[in-house]
């Protein structure tokens, strides 16, 4: 996609694209601080974990992305670029992005000589905890039972080797479970004549649609290859949107992780 001058305004012109843009959509768990309700204990600085991360990053770098998109907001773009540039000079030095952005995205970028590191997040209010409390109060059994079942799936992955974990986290069944847990199940939590759960689920759908809109703002050409690194629920939404898109071609993660 290129920008074409149109008087004082500019419009996005995608007519130069002659083929779909290849995308490696990688869902991850959060390494470091996160506001997510479901957290995974993983210290990326432990020797055993560092070795597993190095192997993961080497394999994913074989995709050779020209653009890497991460879960940072556009307002953080200057800081993201500055920290990435510093990481390329000295990868042993800590950055301001002490999470999967540094430990995976920056390192894949370094290995692949990726020039563009872009933030595509969009924060919105999401009253998940309030809905969780309401569900217990009104005994919303479908929500509570579904939540328990999916938590078991999450917990079963904690002891998996890192590559196996990433493979399973990016399977269709896992994507479905994440959308169910974080959005669809909430629609069962409503009081009479109200839509508390449905409204909260709608907010989360909207957040992911806006993140996808940020992805669509990224200027690309036929030779570009995009790697997206985001929380697994966001990856699940992107997978759904991109499968229907005339612009993107999803590349299976199992092409690189075995």
N, C-alpha and C positions, 0 to 999 in steps of 0.2 A: 504494500500500500504506500502511495506517495501523496504528499500534499500538493494540491494544484491551486494556483492563485485564481481568485474569482472576485475581482474588484478589491474591496477592503477585507473581504472575508476569505476564508480558506475552507475547502471541503475535502473530505476524504475520497480519494479516487482509487478503486481497486481494479480498474480495468486492465492494469498492466499484469495482473496475476494470470498466468496461463495454466496453473495447476494448483492443487490444494497444498497448503503449508503443512509439513509434517510436524506433529506434536507428540512429545513424550510427556504424558500427564502422570506425575508421581505423587501419590498420596503418602504422607508421612505422619508419624506421631510427633508431638512437640518435644524438643530437647531444650530444656531450660524453662524460663518463666512463661506461663500461659494463663489466660483467664478461663480456659476451657474447664468444664466440670470434670471431665474424664482425663486424668493425667497419667502418664507412664513414667515410672522411675527408670531413668537411663542417664548415666553419667558419661558423657562423651570424652571425658578426660582420663578415664580409667584405661590402663594399657590394653586389656582384652577388648574393650569397646572401641578404642582407637584403631586397633588392627582390623576389626570388623568393618568400621567405617571406611578405612582406607581401601579395603577390598570392594565394598559397595560403590564407592566413588569412582574407582578405576573402571568398574564394569559399566556404570551409567555414563561415564565420560566418553565411552565408545560411540554414543549417539552423536557426539560432536555438535552440540547446540551452538547456534550463533547468537541466540537470545535466551536468557534465563529469567523467568518470572517468579517472584517470591511473594510471601505473605507479609508485605510491608505496604503502608499506605503511600500514595503518590506524593503526599506532603513530606515524606521522609526520603524522597528520591535523591536529593543532594547528599544527605548523610549516607545513604546506601552506596552511592557511587564513590564517595570519598573513602568509606571503609573498605569497599571492594578493592579500590586502587591500592590502599595500604596493605591489604592482605596479599595482593600479587607481589608486592615488594618483599614482604616478610610474613609468610604464612604461620610462623610461630607466635606472632604477636596477636594479642586479643583485640577484637573489634567491639563496636557497640552492639553488634548483633550476635549475642552469645546464645544462639539457638541453632536450629537446623539450617538457617540462612548461612551462617558461617561454616558450620561443620559439614554441610553437604553442598549447598548451592555455590558458595565461594570456592570450595575446593574443586568441584566439577568444572567450574568456570576457569580456574587456574590450569587444570589439566587439559582442558579443551581450547584454551586461549580464546574464551568467549569475551567479546567486547561489550555486550549490553547486558546489564543486570537491572531489572525493572520491577518496581513494586506495584502490585495490582489489588491490594486489599481494600476493603471498604467496611469500616466499622459502623454498625447500627445497634440501637438498643435492642436487647434480646432478653426477655424476662423468663429465662429457662428455670431459674431457681424458684421464682414465684409460682410457675406452673407445676413444678415438682411438689411444692408444699400443698398446693390446691389439690393435686391428684391424691395425696395421702388423706387430705381432709374429707374429700367426697368419695374416697375409695374407688377411684377409677381403675377397675381391675384390668381392663385391656391394656392400659398404659403401664401399670405397675408390673404385670406379668411379662409384657413385651420387653420392658426395660431390664428385668432380671435376666431374661434369656439372652439378650444382646450383651449384657455385661459379662456373661460367661464366655462369649465369643472373644471379647476384648482380653479378658484375663488369660485365656488359653494361649494367646500369642506372646505374652510377656517373657516366657522362657525359650521362645524360638530363637535360633540363630538369626542374626540381623537380616541376611539376604532372604531367608525363608519368610521372615516376618514381612518384609516389603513385598514379596510376591503375593502373599495371602492378603495383605492390606489393599492390594490393587486388583483383586478378583471381583467379578460382578456381584457375587453373593455378599461380600464385605461392603461394597459400595451401597448395596440395597439396605443392608443392616444399619449403616451410618445415617442414611437419609431417614430411615424409619425411626431411629433413636432420637435424632436431633430435630426432626420436623414432623413427620407424618403421625407418629404416636401421640404428639401433643394435641391432635385434633379430637382425641377421645376425652380430653380434660376440659369440660365446659360446665358452667352452672346454667340453670334454667334461664332461657331467653338471652343468654350471653354466649360469647365465642372467645373466651380467654385463651384457650389452647390453640384454636384455629388462628387467632390473631398473631400469637407468638410464632407459630409455624410459618405464617405468611411473612413475618418479618425476616425469618431466616432464609426463606426462599428469595425474598427481595434482596437481601445482602448478597447472596450468591449470584443472582442475576446482575447486580451492579458490579461485582467482581468480574463476571464474564464480559460485561460492557467495557471494563478497563482493559481486559485482554484484547478486545476488538479495537481498541484505540491504538494499540501498538503498531507502528508502521513496519510492514514486512514486504519482502519480495520473494520471487520464486526460489531463490537459493537459501532462504532462511529455514532454520530448524529450531523449533521452540521447545525448551524444557520448562515445564511448570512444576514447581515444588510448593505444595501447600498441605494443610491438614487434610486427613483422609476424607472428611465429610465434604470439604470444598472440592477435592478431586472427584468425588462421586457426582457432584452436580456438574462439574466441567465435562466429565465423561458423557453424561446425559445430553448436555447442550451440544457438544462437539460431534456426537454421533449423528445429529440432525443437521449439522452445519454444512453449507456448500463451500465453506472456506478452508476447513481443517481436515486433516487426515490423521487419526490417532494411530500411534505406533505402539504395539503391545510391549509392556515392560519385560515380558518374558523373552523378548528378542535379545535382551541384554543380561537379564538375571536368570540363572539356571539353577 
